[in-house]
Amino acid sequence: MRARRAGRLSVTLCRDFREFGALAGEWDALHRRCATATPFQSHAWLHSWWISYGQEGRLRVLLVRRSGRLIGAAPLMLAHRPMPLLVPMGGAISDFFDILLDEEEAGYAVGALGRGLERAARHAVVDLREVRPDASAQLLFGRWAGGRSRLTDSTCMELPARPLGDLASPLTGARGQRLRAKLRRVDALGVETRRIPPSEVPAAIGTLLRLHELQWRDRGVNPEHLRTRFSDHLIRSVGRMAGDGTAAMTEFRLDGTVVVANLTLQSGRLAGGYLYGADPGLRERKVDVSTLLLREVAQQASDAGHEVLSLLRGAEQYKDHWRPVRVVNQRLLLARPGLEPLLRLRESQVAVRERAAGTVKSRFPAARDWRDRLAGLPVLGR
């Protein structure tokens, strides 16, 4: 550790997608050394996302190295509307943003990233969405010398990563009885669970999206989930992530037919159910899909040693049955000292959008994520 700290620090800005692609090995190693990293900062997720959603000339990835070893990274991109902005890679289909910091050198790395970001954002406001309260990006915000503002973003629901029996033990009375009845129903029907190996991910993604469309038919399915670019992204990214343990796909069969398919993303402290699809016929058979899924995902998270089981974005009422903790993501705005008026303008734009989104929420009370409904963007963690 002393030898690394004695080496020279360098900060570079990666603007070439081929160069970013070549970073896979050292990026993944840094991802594993960053305790706050979420699956949405994995190289597999970001690289695949750029193939489906990125725009040429917009890549802006800050890299910090000491003696050639990657110790910090900030995966960003340039946006021109409604003003020049540096925003996270991963877009609306990613539930969390963070920077990556080597735990042993976090102080050095975040300082260097701040200096690099100040140069990269010479004419732009930095707008970091969906930052968890314990994210490494909070260190960057705390050290920023220019204009800054902290706003609220999406609400997430979280549980301890423990088996369902442990999560259910505090549930007493009628609530506990209903849970046990739901589990008995699943077991009586003989639902079989199978975890999908990496080689079968492409077919499993197809099954998941087909069931997801059936599940939401005539109920306002998220249009992004039906697009080829989304399925291509999942096939590419999850195929890699399932191999290194940052993704897990599970299918549930009844009488030999897949009736539920689920995708879980996981890394570091956190695991979360990202997307699932379920045969609508299960409702007629009185199968509670959310209980079925939670039992499996909670067991996966516990077995893998994660600390947090995230239900991801959205504060839907059904999630409250498990008495989760509400964690509010944050939106961090940063600007160089001379650009503070632009930062305040960005604050005003966000406030206007939030007021409009509140109107949409009142008109569409069943919307699962009313901010994304307003924008016509993907809804996650469903």
C-alpha positions as CSV (number, residue, x, y, z in Angstrom):
1,M,0.0,0.0,0.0
2,R,2.8,2.4,0.8
3,A,4.4,1.8,-2.6
4,R,1.2,2.6,-4.4
5,R,0.8,5.8,-2.5
6,A,4.3,6.8,-3.3
7,G,3.7,6.5,-7.0
8,R,2.5,9.3,-9.3
9,L,-1.2,10.1,-9.6
10,S,-2.6,10.7,-13.1
11,V,-6.1,11.8,-14.2
12,T,-7.2,11.1,-17.7
13,L,-10.5,11.6,-19.6
14,C,-11.7,8.7,-21.8
15,R,-13.8,9.9,-24.7
16,D,-13.3,6.9,-27.0
17,F,-15.7,4.0,-26.7
18,R,-13.1,1.4,-27.9
19,E,-10.7,2.6,-25.2
20,F,-13.5,2.2,-22.6
21,G,-14.2,-1.3,-23.9
22,A,-10.5,-2.2,-23.3
23,L,-10.8,-1.3,-19.6
24,A,-13.0,-4.3,-18.7
25,G,-10.4,-6.2,-16.6
26,E,-9.1,-3.3,-14.6
27,W,-12.5,-1.7,-14.3
28,D,-14.0,-4.9,-12.9
29,A,-11.1,-5.2,-10.4
30,L,-11.7,-1.6,-9.2
31,H,-15.5,-2.4,-9.0
32,R,-14.7,-5.2,-6.6
33,R,-12.5,-3.0,-4.5
34,C,-15.2,-0.3,-4.1
35,A,-17.6,-1.2,-1.2
36,T,-20.3,1.2,-2.4
37,A,-20.4,0.0,-6.0
38,T,-23.7,-1.2,-7.3
39,P,-24.3,-3.5,-10.3
40,F,-25.1,-0.5,-12.4
41,Q,-21.4,0.6,-12.3
42,S,-20.1,-2.8,-13.5
43,H,-18.3,-2.6,-16.8
44,A,-20.6,-5.2,-18.4
45,W,-23.7,-3.0,-17.6
46,L,-22.2,0.3,-18.7
47,H,-20.4,-1.1,-21.9
48,S,-23.6,-2.8,-23.0
49,W,-25.7,0.2,-22.2
50,W,-23.6,2.5,-24.4
51,I,-24.0,0.1,-27.3
52,S,-27.8,0.4,-27.0
53,Y,-28.2,4.0,-25.8
54,G,-24.9,5.9,-26.1
55,Q,-24.3,8.7,-28.7
56,E,-21.0,9.1,-30.5
57,G,-18.9,11.9,-29.1
58,R,-20.6,12.1,-25.8
59,L,-18.5,9.7,-23.7
60,R,-16.7,11.4,-20.7
61,V,-15.2,8.8,-18.3
62,L,-12.7,10.1,-15.8
63,L,-9.9,7.7,-14.7
64,V,-7.5,8.1,-11.8
65,R,-4.4,5.9,-11.8
66,R,-1.4,5.6,-9.4
67,S,1.7,4.2,-11.1
68,G,-0.6,2.8,-13.8
69,R,-3.1,1.1,-11.4
70,L,-6.7,2.2,-11.7
71,I,-7.9,3.6,-8.3
72,G,-10.8,5.8,-9.3
73,A,-13.4,6.2,-12.0
74,A,-16.4,8.4,-12.8
75,P,-18.6,7.0,-15.7
76,L,-20.2,10.1,-17.2
77,M,-21.4,11.5,-20.5
78,L,-22.1,14.9,-22.1
79,A,-25.7,16.1,-22.6
80,H,-26.5,19.3,-24.5
81,R,-30.2,19.8,-23.4
82,P,-31.6,21.7,-21.7
83,M,-28.1,23.1,-21.1
84,P,-24.6,21.6,-21.2
85,L,-24.5,18.9,-18.6
86,L,-22.3,16.0,-17.4
87,V,-24.6,13.2,-16.4
88,P,-24.2,9.5,-15.5
89,M,-23.8,6.7,-18.0
90,G,-26.5,4.2,-17.6
91,G,-29.4,6.6,-18.0
92,A,-33.0,6.0,-16.8
93,I,-32.7,2.2,-16.9
94,S,-30.1,2.2,-14.1
95,D,-31.4,2.6,-10.5
96,F,-28.3,3.9,-8.9
97,F,-25.3,6.0,-9.9
98,D,-21.9,6.1,-8.1
99,I,-18.2,6.8,-8.8
100,L,-15.7,4.0,-8.1
101,L,-13.0,4.4,-5.5
102,D,-10.4,2.0,-4.4
103,E,-11.1,1.6,-0.7
104,E,-7.4,1.7,0.3
105,E,-6.9,5.0,-1.6
106,A,-10.3,6.6,-1.5
107,G,-9.0,10.0,-0.2
108,Y,-6.4,10.3,-2.9
109,A,-8.7,9.0,-5.7
110,V,-11.6,11.3,-4.9
111,G,-9.4,14.3,-4.7
112,A,-8.0,13.6,-8.1
113,L,-11.4,12.9,-9.5
114,G,-12.6,16.2,-8.3
115,R,-9.7,18.0,-10.0
116,G,-10.4,16.1,-13.2
117,L,-14.1,16.8,-13.1
118,E,-13.5,20.5,-12.6
119,R,-11.6,20.5,-15.9
120,A,-14.0,18.3,-17.7
121,A,-17.0,20.4,-16.6
122,R,-15.4,23.7,-17.7
123,H,-18.6,24.7,-19.5
124,A,-21.2,22.3,-18.0
125,V,-23.1,21.6,-14.8
126,V,-22.6,18.1,-13.3
127,D,-26.0,16.5,-12.7
128,L,-25.7,13.2,-10.8
129,R,-29.0,11.4,-10.5
130,E,-30.0,8.5,-8.2
131,V,-27.1,8.7,-5.7
132,R,-27.5,6.6,-2.6
133,P,-26.9,8.3,0.7
134,D,-23.9,6.1,1.4
135,A,-22.4,6.4,-2.1
136,S,-18.8,7.3,-2.8
137,A,-20.1,10.2,-4.9
138,Q,-21.1,11.8,-1.6
139,L,-17.3,12.2,-0.8
140,L,-16.9,14.0,-4.1
141,F,-19.8,16.3,-3.3
142,G,-18.4,17.0,0.2
143,R,-15.0,18.1,-1.2
144,W,-16.3,20.1,-4.2
145,A,-15.0,23.7,-4.0
146,G,-17.5,25.3,-6.4
147,G,-21.3,25.6,-6.5
148,R,-23.2,22.6,-5.3
149,S,-26.8,21.6,-4.4
150,R,-28.3,18.4,-3.0
151,L,-31.8,17.5,-4.0
152,T,-34.0,14.5,-3.4
153,D,-34.6,11.8,-6.1
154,S,-36.4,8.5,-6.1
155,T,-37.4,6.6,-3.0
156,C,-36.2,3.0,-2.6
157,M,-37.3,0.3,-0.2
158,E,-34.8,-1.9,1.5
159,L,-34.7,-5.0,3.7
160,P,-31.9,-6.8,5.4
161,A,-30.5,-9.6,3.2
162,R,-31.8,-12.5,5.2
163,P,-33.9,-15.5,4.4
164,L,-37.7,-15.0,4.1
165,G,-38.3,-16.8,7.4
166,D,-36.2,-14.3,9.3
167,L,-37.9,-11.4,7.5
168,A,-41.3,-12.8,8.3
169,S,-40.7,-13.6,11.9
170,P,-41.6,-10.0,13.1
171,L,-45.0,-10.3,11.2
172,T,-47.6,-11.5,13.7
173,G,-51.3,-11.9,13.8
174,A,-53.3,-11.8,10.6
175,R,-50.4,-10.5,8.5
176,G,-48.2,-13.4,9.5
177,Q,-51.0,-15.9,8.9
178,R,-51.6,-14.6,5.4
179,L,-47.9,-14.9,4.5
180,R,-47.7,-18.5,5.7
181,A,-50.9,-19.3,3.7
182,K,-49.3,-17.8,0.6
183,L,-46.2,-19.9,1.0
184,R,-48.2,-23.1,1.6
185,R,-50.2,-22.4,-1.6
186,V,-47.0,-22.1,-3.7
187,D,-45.6,-25.3,-2.2
188,A,-48.8,-27.2,-2.6
189,L,-48.9,-26.4,-6.3
190,G,-45.4,-27.8,-6.7
191,V,-43.7,-24.7,-8.2
192,E,-40.2,-25.6,-9.2
193,T,-37.2,-23.2,-9.0
194,R,-34.3,-23.2,-11.4
195,R,-31.3,-20.9,-11.5
196,I,-30.2,-20.2,-15.1
197,P,-26.5,-20.8,-16.1
198,P,-24.8,-18.1,-18.1
199,S,-24.9,-20.1,-21.3
200,E,-28.8,-20.0,-21.2
201,V,-29.2,-16.3,-20.4
202,P,-30.2,-15.1,-23.9
203,A,-33.2,-17.5,-24.1
204,A,-34.1,-16.8,-20.4
205,I,-34.1,-13.0,-21.2
206,G,-36.5,-13.7,-24.0
207,T,-38.8,-15.7,-21.7
208,L,-38.7,-13.0,-19.0
209,L,-39.6,-10.2,-21.4
210,R,-42.4,-12.2,-23.0
211,L,-43.9,-12.9,-19.6
212,H,-43.4,-9.3,-18.5
213,E,-45.4,-8.1,-21.5
214,L,-48.2,-10.6,-20.8
215,Q,-48.2,-9.5,-17.1
216,W,-48.7,-5.8,-18.0
217,R,-50.9,-6.2,-21.1
218,D,-53.8,-3.8,-21.0
219,R,-52.3,-2.2,-17.8
220,G,-49.8,0.2,-19.3
221,V,-46.6,-1.8,-19.9
222,N,-43.5,0.3,-19.9
223,P,-42.8,0.7,-23.7
224,E,-39.0,0.6,-23.2
225,H,-39.2,-3.0,-22.0
226,L,-40.7,-4.0,-25.4
227,R,-37.9,-2.4,-27.5
228,T,-35.1,-4.4,-29.1
229,R,-32.4,-2.1,-27.8
230,F,-33.5,-3.0,-24.2
231,S,-33.6,-6.7,-24.8
232,D,-30.2,-6.6,-26.6
233,H,-28.7,-4.7,-23.7
234,L,-30.0,-7.2,-21.1
235,I,-28.7,-10.2,-23.2
236,R,-25.2,-8.6,-23.5
237,S,-24.8,-7.3,-20.0
238,V,-26.5,-10.1,-18.0
239,G,-24.6,-12.7,-20.1
240,R,-21.4,-11.3,-18.7
241,M,-22.7,-10.5,-15.2
242,A,-24.1,-13.9,-14.6
243,G,-20.6,-15.3,-15.2
244,D,-19.0,-13.1,-12.5
245,G,-21.8,-13.2,-10.0
246,T,-23.2,-9.7,-10.4
247,A,-26.4,-11.0,-11.9
248,A,-28.7,-14.1,-11.3
249,M,-31.6,-15.3,-13.4
250,T,-34.2,-17.6,-12.0
251,E,-37.1,-19.4,-13.6
252,F,-40.1,-20.9,-11.8
253,R,-41.9,-23.8,-13.5
254,L,-45.4,-25.2,-13.0
255,D,-46.3,-28.4,-14.7
256,G,-43.1,-28.1,-16.8
257,T,-43.9,-24.6,-18.1
258,V,-42.1,-21.4,-17.1
259,V,-44.6,-19.2,-15.3
260,V,-42.3,-16.7,-13.7
261,A,-38.9,-15.4,-14.6
262,N,-36.7,-13.0,-12.5
263,L,-33.5,-11.1,-12.9
264,T,-31.6,-10.1,-9.8
265,L,-28.5,-7.7,-9.9
266,Q,-26.0,-7.8,-7.1
267,S,-22.6,-6.6,-6.0
268,G,-20.8,-5.5,-2.9
269,R,-23.2,-4.9,0.0
270,L,-26.4,-4.8,-2.2
271,A,-28.7,-7.1,-4.1
272,G,-31.9,-6.1,-5.8
273,G,-34.7,-7.6,-7.9
274,Y,-34.4,-5.7,-11.2
275,L,-37.1,-7.1,-13.5
276,Y,-39.5,-10.0,-13.6
277,G,-42.3,-11.4,-15.7
278,A,-45.2,-13.6,-14.6
279,D,-48.0,-15.5,-16.3
280,P,-51.3,-13.7,-15.6
281,G,-52.9,-17.1,-15.1
282,L,-51.2,-17.3,-11.7
283,R,-53.7,-14.8,-10.4
284,E,-56.5,-17.2,-11.1
285,R,-54.6,-19.9,-9.2
286,K,-54.2,-17.5,-6.3
287,V,-50.4,-17.6,-6.4
288,D,-48.8,-14.5,-4.8
289,V,-45.9,-13.8,-7.2
290,S,-44.3,-11.1,-5.0
291,T,-44.0,-13.6,-2.1
292,L,-42.7,-16.3,-4.4
293,L,-40.0,-13.9,-5.7
294,L,-39.0,-12.4,-2.4
295,R,-38.4,-15.9,-0.9
296,E,-36.0,-16.7,-3.7
297,V,-34.2,-13.4,-4.0
298,A,-33.8,-13.1,-0.2
299,Q,-32.2,-16.5,-0.1
300,Q,-29.9,-15.7,-3.0
301,A,-28.8,-12.4,-1.3
302,S,-28.3,-14.1,2.1
303,D,-26.3,-17.0,0.5
304,A,-24.0,-14.6,-1.3
305,G,-23.3,-12.6,1.8
306,H,-24.9,-9.3,0.8
307,E,-26.1,-7.0,3.5
308,V,-29.0,-5.1,1.8
309,L,-31.9,-6.5,-0.2
310,S,-33.1,-3.5,-2.2
311,L,-36.6,-3.5,-3.8
312,L,-35.1,-0.7,-6.0
313,R,-36.9,2.4,-7.1
314,G,-40.6,3.0,-6.2
315,A,-42.5,3.1,-3.0
316,E,-45.4,0.9,-4.1
317,Q,-47.9,-0.1,-1.4
318,Y,-47.3,-3.8,-1.8
319,K,-43.7,-3.4,-0.7
320,D,-44.8,-2.0,2.7
321,H,-46.1,-5.5,3.6
322,W,-42.6,-6.4,4.6
323,R,-42.0,-3.3,6.7
324,P,-38.9,-2.1,4.6
325,V,-36.8,0.9,5.3
326,R,-37.3,3.8,3.0
327,V,-34.1,5.2,1.5
328,V,-34.2,8.3,-0.6
329,N,-31.7,8.6,-3.5
330,Q,-30.2,12.1,-3.9
331,R,-29.5,14.3,-6.9
332,L,-26.2,16.1,-6.7
333,L,-25.6,19.2,-8.7
334,L,-22.0,20.5,-9.1
335,A,-20.5,23.5,-11.0
336,R,-17.3,25.4,-11.2
337,P,-17.3,28.7,-9.2
338,G,-17.9,30.7,-12.4
339,L,-20.9,28.6,-13.4
340,E,-22.9,28.9,-10.3
341,P,-25.7,30.9,-12.1
342,L,-26.1,27.9,-14.4
343,L,-26.4,25.6,-11.4
344,R,-29.2,27.7,-10.0
345,L,-30.9,27.7,-13.3
346,R,-30.7,23.9,-13.4
347,E,-32.2,23.8,-9.9
348,S,-35.1,25.8,-11.2
349,Q,-35.6,23.5,-14.1
350,V,-35.7,20.5,-11.8
351,A,-38.2,22.2,-9.5
352,V,-40.5,22.9,-12.5
353,R,-40.3,19.3,-13.6
354,E,-41.0,18.0,-10.1
355,R,-44.2,20.1,-9.9
356,A,-45.3,18.8,-13.2
357,A,-44.5,15.2,-12.1
358,G,-46.6,15.8,-9.0
359,T,-49.6,16.7,-11.2
360,V,-49.1,13.5,-13.2
361,K,-48.9,11.5,-10.0
362,S,-52.3,12.8,-8.9
363,R,-53.8,11.9,-12.3
364,F,-52.2,8.5,-12.5
365,P,-52.2,7.2,-8.9
366,A,-51.3,3.7,-10.1
367,A,-48.1,4.8,-11.8
368,R,-45.2,2.8,-10.4
369,D,-42.7,5.6,-11.0
370,W,-44.4,8.9,-11.9
371,R,-41.2,10.7,-12.7
372,D,-40.4,8.2,-15.5
373,R,-44.1,8.2,-16.7
374,L,-43.8,11.9,-17.2
375,A,-40.6,11.6,-19.2
376,G,-41.6,8.5,-21.1
377,L,-38.6,6.7,-19.8
378,P,-38.1,3.2,-18.5
379,V,-39.4,2.1,-15.1
380,L,-37.0,-0.1,-13.1
381,G,-37.0,-2.6,-10.3
382,R,-40.3,-4.2,-11.4
